[in-house]
Amino acid sequence: MLNIALFGPPGAGKGTQSEFLIQRYDLFYISTGDMLRKEIAAGTALGHEAQGIIASGGLVPDEIIVQLIEKTIIEHPDSNGFLFDGFPRTYVQAYILEGLMLKLNTSLSCLISLNVPEDESVARLLKRGATSGRSDDNETVIRNRLREYSEKTVPVLRFYEERGICRTIDGTASVETVQQRIAEVIAAELQKKLLNIVLFGYPGSGRGSQGKALAEKFGLEYIATGAMLGKEIEQRTPVGQKVLELYENGSLVPDEIVVQLLERRLAETKHAKGFIFKGYPRTLVQSYILDGLLRKHGSSISMIIEIEVPPLELIHRLDLRSKTDRCMPYDNSTSKIVTRLKEHEEKTVPVIAKYNQLHGVTKIDGMGTFDEVFARLAAEVEHGFKRMR
């Protein structure tokens, strides 16, 4: 998701550039003023509250503004992203937006600041006033507006500069040149974004084969914790020797070991467009670990997909697999298969429920041929990439 805050003093051309951004990147425009007018016109509870405050000469508090922004974002889940105009205006609002974005499992991609010297802004606004007839386009009012903008905005810009996402563009150039520079900034931001997919499904649902095929088609890095542990054993690394000892004793591999391997894999992968996680997370604890790992690397989960297959079909598939060289340790008897399916239901289904509440889980019908299921999955991944753009 591409989320942008566009800043600039009065007369910087923010309106023109906003239209460009909305059309070019299919963003949903968020203007606090527009939202307030809409709520008031609709007669909602928030609208009535805001209207009363405005009528008494007061400023609408941040508590109402943030509820409107959250409501707007939630009501447009298919948007490619959001363009914020008029928010955040203050240092406190910058923190509010940060917390809101975190709650909605997204973040502000960048803040673009159109830099225009005060005298240039004044000249532009006076020229506009000569044709618009606006009474507020006189030099005294204009300089007061510019002073107010500077006092409130400098702390906000500093807030985002410290986070490394503030991008300043010379707003004195031509409209076309400014648009080109904005596009360059956004292109650089999009290159940093990774499509991270968690692929769920009961044993026998085809997660492994489908996950590998998706990774190959879309240039994603396929991460299966079981395979990583197996590689450590095969290479006889210190970690592999410890894992083998645990396996031989019938013990589970602790999260401490898996985290080290995951973190190393994330750090070593430089050119992938994202990751597909299969077999991790299996527990609620592991889901928090994965969220933390991705955030540490400046990323987050983009999509959660669950491949759905009826229980009897799962048992049938696993029984067939037990007679091949792809047989897993839990495939060689019906009782073991049932135990494994039950373990998934007890430990992993709650993880899926958590993700469904936070992000939404895309359910894919896992019945049919490999190619039929793959086509359904690929269509969702394609949609995921489009949303990033």
PALOPA-826599 format. One record per residue (C-alpha): x, y, z; residue in three letters. Coordinates in nm, 2 decimals, padded with zeros to 4 digits. Example, Ala and Ser with C-alpha at 12.3 -4.5 7.8 and 13.67 -1.06 7.14 Angstrom:
<sites>
SITE     east    north       up   resn
SITE    01.23   -00.45    00.78    ala
SITE    01.37   -00.11    00.71    ser
</sites>
This chain:
<sites>
SITE     east    north       up   resn
SITE    00.00    00.00    00.00    met
SITE    00.13    00.34   -00.10    leu
SITE    00.06    00.61    00.16    asn
SITE    00.18    00.96    00.10    ile
SITE    00.15    01.29    00.29    ala
SITE    00.19    01.59    00.07    leu
SITE    00.32    01.91    00.23    phe
SITE    00.38    02.25    00.09    gly
SITE    00.31    02.62    00.19    pro
SITE    00.01    02.80    00.04    pro
SITE    00.09    02.86   -00.33    gly
SITE    00.32    02.56   -00.36    ala
SITE    00.09    02.39   -00.61    gly
SITE   -00.03    02.12   -00.38    lys
SITE   -00.37    02.10   -00.54    gly
SITE   -00.23    02.04   -00.89    thr
SITE    00.02    01.78   -00.76    gln
SITE   -00.25    01.61   -00.55    ser
SITE   -00.46    01.55   -00.87    glu
SITE   -00.15    01.40   -01.04    phe
SITE   -00.08    01.16   -00.75    leu
SITE   -00.44    01.05   -00.73    ile
SITE   -00.47    00.97   -01.10    gln
SITE   -00.12    00.83   -01.15    arg
SITE   -00.12    00.60   -00.85    tyr
SITE   -00.49    00.54   -00.79    asp
SITE   -00.47    00.68   -00.44    leu
SITE   -00.77    00.77   -00.22    phe
SITE   -00.76    01.13   -00.13    tyr
SITE   -00.80    01.21    00.25    ile
SITE   -00.87    01.57    00.33    ser
SITE   -00.97    01.63    00.69    thr
SITE   -01.18    01.93    00.58    gly
SITE   -01.37    01.72    00.32    asp
SITE   -01.43    01.44    00.57    met
SITE   -01.57    01.67    00.83    leu
SITE   -01.81    01.83    00.57    arg
SITE   -01.92    01.48    00.46    lys
SITE   -01.99    01.37    00.82    glu
SITE   -02.18    01.69    00.90    ile
SITE   -02.39    01.66    00.58    ala
SITE   -02.47    01.29    00.65    ala
SITE   -02.58    01.38    01.00    gly
SITE   -02.36    01.11    01.17    thr
SITE   -02.28    01.11    01.54    ala
SITE   -01.93    01.24    01.47    leu
SITE   -02.07    01.50    01.23    gly
SITE   -02.31    01.63    01.49    his
SITE   -02.03    01.65    01.75    glu
SITE   -01.79    01.83    01.50    ala
SITE   -02.07    02.07    01.39    gln
SITE   -02.14    02.17    01.75    gly
SITE   -01.77    02.24    01.81    ile
SITE   -01.73    02.44    01.49    ile
SITE   -02.05    02.64    01.56    ala
SITE   -01.91    02.75    01.90    ser
SITE   -01.59    02.87    01.74    gly
SITE   -01.37    02.58    01.85    gly
SITE   -01.13    02.35    01.67    leu
SITE   -01.23    02.00    01.60    val
SITE   -01.01    01.78    01.83    pro
SITE   -00.77    01.52    01.71    asp
SITE   -00.99    01.25    01.87    glu
SITE   -01.26    01.31    01.61    ile
SITE   -01.02    01.36    01.32    ile
SITE   -00.84    01.03    01.38    val
SITE   -01.17    00.84    01.40    gln
SITE   -01.27    00.99    01.07    leu
SITE   -00.94    00.89    00.91    ile
SITE   -00.96    00.54    01.04    glu
SITE   -01.31    00.51    00.92    lys
SITE   -01.22    00.63    00.58    thr
SITE   -00.93    00.39    00.54    ile
SITE   -01.13    00.09    00.67    ile
SITE   -01.41    00.17    00.42    glu
SITE   -01.17    00.16    00.13    his
SITE   -00.98   -00.17    00.16    pro
SITE   -00.92   -00.21   -00.21    asp
SITE   -00.75    00.12   -00.25    ser
SITE   -00.39    00.12   -00.37    asn
SITE   -00.31    00.37   -00.09    gly
SITE   -00.40    00.70    00.05    phe
SITE   -00.29    01.06   -00.01    leu
SITE   -00.31    01.27    00.31    phe
SITE   -00.38    01.64    00.27    asp
SITE   -00.41    01.86    00.58    gly
SITE   -00.29    01.58    00.82    phe
SITE   -00.07    01.56    01.01    pro
SITE   -00.05    01.94    01.07    arg
SITE    00.12    01.92    01.41    thr
SITE    00.39    01.71    01.58    tyr
SITE    00.13    01.54    01.80    val
SITE   -00.08    01.45    01.49    gln
SITE    00.23    01.29    01.34    ala
SITE    00.24    01.06    01.64    tyr
SITE   -00.13    00.99    01.60    ile
SITE   -00.09    00.90    01.23    leu
SITE    00.20    00.68    01.32    glu
SITE   -00.01    00.49    01.58    gly
SITE   -00.31    00.46    01.35    leu
SITE   -00.10    00.33    01.06    met
SITE    00.05    00.07    01.29    leu
SITE   -00.29   -00.04    01.41    lys
SITE   -00.40   -00.09    01.05    leu
SITE   -00.08   -00.28    00.97    asn
SITE    00.05   -00.03    00.73    thr
SITE    00.27    00.28    00.74    ser
SITE    00.33    00.62    00.58    leu
SITE    00.55    00.55    00.27    ser
SITE    00.69    00.90    00.25    cys
SITE    00.62    01.26    00.31    leu
SITE    00.67    01.48    00.01    ile
SITE    00.74    01.84    00.09    ser
SITE    00.72    02.10   -00.19    leu
SITE    00.97    02.37   -00.10    asn
SITE    00.89    02.72   -00.22    val
SITE    01.05    03.03   -00.07    pro
SITE    00.82    03.28    00.11    glu
SITE    00.85    03.56   -00.15    asp
SITE    00.77    03.31   -00.43    glu
SITE    00.46    03.19   -00.25    ser
SITE    00.35    03.55   -00.19    val
SITE    00.40    03.64   -00.55    ala
SITE    00.20    03.33   -00.67    arg
SITE   -00.09    03.40   -00.43    leu
SITE   -00.11    03.77   -00.51    leu
SITE   -00.12    03.67   -00.88    lys
SITE   -00.40    03.42   -00.80    arg
SITE   -00.58    03.69   -00.60    gly
SITE   -00.58    03.93   -00.89    ala
SITE   -00.79    03.69   -01.09    thr
SITE   -00.98    03.49   -00.82    ser
SITE   -01.12    03.79   -00.63    gly
SITE   -01.05    03.61   -00.30    arg
SITE   -01.04    03.86   -00.02    ser
SITE   -00.78    03.65    00.17    asp
SITE   -00.53    03.68   -00.11    asp
SITE   -00.37    04.00    00.01    asn
SITE   -00.01    04.03    00.13    glu
SITE   -00.08    04.07    00.50    thr
SITE   -00.31    03.77    00.52    val
SITE   -00.08    03.56    00.30    ile
SITE    00.23    03.63    00.51    arg
SITE    00.04    03.54    00.83    asn
SITE   -00.08    03.21    00.67    arg
SITE    00.28    03.13    00.56    leu
SITE    00.41    03.21    00.91    arg
SITE    00.15    02.98    01.07    glu
SITE    00.24    02.71    00.82    tyr
SITE    00.61    02.73    00.90    ser
SITE    00.56    02.73    01.27    glu
SITE    00.34    02.42    01.27    lys
SITE    00.51    02.23    00.98    thr
SITE    00.88    02.25    01.07    val
SITE    00.84    02.01    01.37    pro
SITE    00.63    01.77    01.16    val
SITE    00.90    01.77    00.88    leu
SITE    01.17    01.71    01.15    arg
SITE    00.96    01.41    01.28    phe
SITE    00.96    01.24    00.94    tyr
SITE    01.32    01.34    00.86    glu
SITE    01.43    01.15    01.17    glu
SITE    01.24    00.85    01.03    arg
SITE    01.42    00.89    00.70    gly
SITE    01.10    00.92    00.49    ile
SITE    01.08    01.30    00.43    cys
SITE    01.15    01.39    00.07    arg
SITE    01.19    01.76   -00.03    thr
SITE    01.13    01.87   -00.38    ile
SITE    01.19    02.21   -00.53    asp
SITE    00.84    02.35   -00.59    gly
SITE    00.96    02.65   -00.79    thr
SITE    01.01    02.43   -01.10    ala
SITE    00.75    02.39   -01.37    ser
SITE    00.44    02.17   -01.30    val
SITE    00.57    01.90   -01.53    glu
SITE    00.92    01.90   -01.37    thr
SITE    00.78    01.88   -01.02    val
SITE    00.56    01.59   -01.13    gln
SITE    00.86    01.41   -01.27    gln
SITE    01.05    01.45   -00.95    arg
SITE    00.76    01.33   -00.74    ile
SITE    00.73    01.02   -00.97    ala
SITE    01.11    00.95   -00.92    glu
SITE    01.06    00.97   -00.54    val
SITE    00.77    00.73   -00.55    ile
SITE    00.95    00.49   -00.78    ala
SITE    01.23    00.47   -00.53    ala
SITE    00.99    00.41   -00.25    glu
SITE    00.80    00.13   -00.44    leu
SITE    01.13   -00.05   -00.51    gln
SITE    01.18   -00.08   -00.13    lys
SITE    00.84   -00.24   -00.08    lys
SITE    00.82   -00.62   -00.05    leu
SITE    00.52   -00.84   -00.11    leu
SITE    00.53   -01.07    00.19    asn
SITE    00.28   -01.36    00.18    ile
SITE    00.20   -01.60    00.46    val
SITE    00.06   -01.92    00.30    leu
SITE   -00.16   -02.13    00.53    phe
SITE   -00.34   -02.46    00.48    gly
SITE   -00.37   -02.79    00.64    tyr
SITE   -00.11   -03.06    00.57    pro
SITE   -00.20   -03.20    00.23    gly
SITE   -00.35   -02.87    00.10    ser
SITE   -00.06   -02.82   -00.14    gly
SITE    00.11   -02.53    00.03    arg
SITE    00.46   -02.65   -00.04    gly
SITE    00.42   -02.71   -00.42    ser
SITE    00.20   -02.41   -00.48    gln
SITE    00.43   -02.18   -00.27    gly
SITE    00.73   -02.28   -00.47    lys
SITE    00.55   -02.23   -00.80    ala
SITE    00.43   -01.89   -00.69    leu
SITE    00.78   -01.78   -00.58    ala
SITE    00.92   -01.88   -00.91    glu
SITE    00.66   -01.71   -01.11    lys
SITE    00.67   -01.38   -00.92    phe
SITE    01.03   -01.35   -00.82    gly
SITE    00.96   -01.41   -00.45    leu
SITE    01.18   -01.58   -00.20    glu
SITE    01.02   -01.91   -00.07    tyr
SITE    01.08   -01.97    00.30    ile
SITE    01.00   -02.30    00.45    ala
SITE    01.14   -02.35    00.80    thr
SITE    01.14   -02.72    00.77    gly
SITE    01.36   -02.70    00.46    ala
SITE    01.59   -02.45    00.63    met
SITE    01.64   -02.68    00.93    leu
SITE    01.70   -02.97    00.70    gly
SITE    01.97   -02.78    00.51    lys
SITE    02.15   -02.70    00.84    glu
SITE    02.15   -03.07    00.92    ile
SITE    02.27   -03.17    00.58    glu
SITE    02.56   -02.91    00.60    gln
SITE    02.64   -03.03    00.95    arg
SITE    02.65   -02.68    01.09    thr
SITE    02.65   -02.63    01.47    pro
SITE    02.28   -02.54    01.44    val
SITE    02.22   -02.84    01.23    gly
SITE    02.38   -03.07    01.48    gln
SITE    02.17   -02.93    01.76    lys
SITE    01.85   -02.96    01.55    val
SITE    01.94   -03.33    01.47    leu
SITE    01.99   -03.40    01.84    glu
SITE    01.65   -03.25    01.91    leu
SITE    01.48   -03.45    01.64    tyr
SITE    01.64   -03.77    01.77    glu
SITE    01.51   -03.70    02.12    asn
SITE    01.16   -03.63    01.98    gly
SITE    01.18   -03.27    02.09    ser
SITE    01.05   -02.96    01.91    leu
SITE    01.30   -02.71    01.77    val
SITE    01.28   -02.40    01.99    pro
SITE    01.18   -02.06    01.84    asp
SITE    01.53   -01.92    01.93    glu
SITE    01.69   -02.14    01.66    ile
SITE    01.42   -02.07    01.40    val
SITE    01.44   -01.70    01.46    val
SITE    01.82   -01.70    01.39    gln
SITE    01.77   -01.88    01.06    leu
SITE    01.48   -01.65    00.95    leu
SITE    01.67   -01.34    01.04    glu
SITE    01.98   -01.45    00.85    arg
SITE    01.76   -01.54    00.55    arg
SITE    01.59   -01.20    00.55    leu
SITE    01.93   -01.02    00.58    ala
SITE    02.09   -01.22    00.30    glu
SITE    01.82   -01.18    00.05    thr
SITE    01.88   -00.87   -00.15    lys
SITE    01.69   -00.87   -00.48    his
SITE    01.37   -01.06   -00.41    ala
SITE    01.04   -00.88   -00.46    lys
SITE    00.92   -01.03   -00.14    gly
SITE    00.88   -01.35    00.06    phe
SITE    00.64   -01.65    00.08    ile
SITE    00.63   -01.80    00.42    phe
SITE    00.52   -02.16    00.44    lys
SITE    00.51   -02.35    00.77    gly
SITE    00.57   -02.04    00.97    tyr
SITE    00.41   -01.91    01.18    pro
SITE    00.25   -02.22    01.33    arg
SITE    00.16   -02.07    01.67    thr
SITE    00.05   -01.73    01.80    leu
SITE    00.39   -01.67    01.96    val
SITE    00.55   -01.73    01.62    gln
SITE    00.31   -01.49    01.45    ser
SITE    00.43   -01.21    01.68    tyr
SITE    00.79   -01.31    01.61    ile
SITE    00.74   -01.29    01.24    leu
SITE    00.57   -00.95    01.27    asp
SITE    00.87   -00.83    01.47    gly
SITE    01.13   -00.97    01.23    leu
SITE    00.97   -00.81    00.93    leu
SITE    00.93   -00.47    01.10    arg
SITE    01.29   -00.48    01.21    lys
SITE    01.38   -00.51    00.84    his
SITE    01.15   -00.22    00.75    gly
SITE    00.87   -00.45    00.61    ser
SITE    00.55   -00.61    00.71    ser
SITE    00.30   -00.88    00.61    ile
SITE    00.12   -00.79    00.28    ser
SITE   -00.11   -01.08    00.23    met
SITE   -00.24   -01.39    00.42    ile
SITE   -00.37   -01.67    00.20    ile
SITE   -00.53   -01.99    00.32    glu
SITE   -00.58   -02.29    00.09    ile
SITE   -00.90   -02.47    00.18    glu
SITE   -00.94   -02.84    00.13    val
SITE   -01.21   -03.06    00.29    pro
SITE   -01.08   -03.30    00.57    pro
SITE   -01.16   -03.62    00.39    leu
SITE   -00.97   -03.50    00.09    glu
SITE   -00.67   -03.41    00.30    leu
SITE   -00.66   -03.76    00.45    ile
SITE   -00.69   -03.91    00.11    his
SITE   -00.40   -03.69   -00.03    arg
SITE   -00.17   -03.76    00.27    leu
SITE   -00.24   -04.13    00.24    asp
SITE   -00.15   -04.13   -00.13    leu
SITE    00.16   -03.93   -00.05    arg
SITE    00.27   -04.19    00.21    ser
SITE    00.33   -04.43   -00.08    lys
SITE    00.57   -04.20   -00.26    thr
SITE    00.92   -04.06   -00.21    asp
SITE    00.76   -03.74   -00.08    arg
SITE    00.63   -03.92    00.23    cys
SITE    00.66   -03.71    00.54    met
SITE    00.71   -03.87    00.89    pro
SITE    00.35   -03.81    00.98    tyr
SITE    00.21   -03.97    00.66    asp
SITE    00.28   -04.33    00.73    asn
SITE   -00.04   -04.41    00.93    ser
SITE   -00.39   -04.28    00.94    thr
SITE   -00.36   -04.21    01.31    ser
SITE   -00.05   -04.00    01.26    lys
SITE   -00.22   -03.81    00.98    ile
SITE   -00.53   -03.74    01.20    val
SITE   -00.30   -03.63    01.49    thr
SITE   -00.11   -03.39    01.26    arg
SITE   -00.44   -03.24    01.12    leu
SITE   -00.57   -03.20    01.48    lys
SITE   -00.24   -03.03    01.58    glu
SITE   -00.29   -02.78    01.30    his
SITE   -00.64   -02.71    01.41    glu
SITE   -00.54   -02.65    01.77    glu
SITE   -00.23   -02.44    01.71    lys
SITE   -00.24   -02.28    01.37    thr
SITE   -00.61   -02.21    01.32    val
SITE   -00.60   -01.95    01.60    pro
SITE   -00.31   -01.78    01.42    val
SITE   -00.52   -01.76    01.11    ile
SITE   -00.81   -01.61    01.31    ala
SITE   -00.57   -01.35    01.45    lys
SITE   -00.45   -01.25    01.11    tyr
SITE   -00.81   -01.25    00.98    asn
SITE   -00.90   -01.00    01.24    gln
SITE   -00.59   -00.78    01.18    leu
SITE   -00.54   -00.80    00.80    his
SITE   -00.81   -01.02    00.65    gly
SITE   -00.73   -01.37    00.52    val
SITE   -00.79   -01.46    00.15    thr
SITE   -00.95   -01.80    00.12    lys
SITE   -00.86   -02.01   -00.19    ile
SITE   -01.04   -02.32   -00.30    asp
SITE   -00.78   -02.59   -00.30    gly
SITE   -00.98   -02.85   -00.49    met
SITE   -00.91   -02.92   -00.86    gly
SITE   -00.59   -02.98   -01.05    thr
SITE   -00.26   -02.82   -00.96    phe
SITE   -00.29   -02.57   -01.24    asp
SITE   -00.65   -02.47   -01.15    glu
SITE   -00.55   -02.40   -00.79    val
SITE   -00.24   -02.22   -00.90    phe
SITE   -00.44   -01.99   -01.13    ala
SITE   -00.66   -01.89   -00.83    arg
SITE   -00.35   -01.82   -00.62    leu
SITE   -00.17   -01.64   -00.89    ala
SITE   -00.46   -01.40   -00.95    ala
SITE   -00.46   -01.30   -00.58    glu
SITE   -00.08   -01.24   -00.59    val
SITE   -00.12   -01.03   -00.91    glu
SITE   -00.38   -00.83   -00.72    his
SITE   -00.13   -00.79   -00.43    gly
SITE    00.13   -00.64   -00.66    phe
SITE   -00.11   -00.41   -00.82    lys
SITE   -00.21   -00.27   -00.48    arg
SITE    00.15   -00.20   -00.41    met
SITE    00.19    00.00   -00.72    arg
</sites>
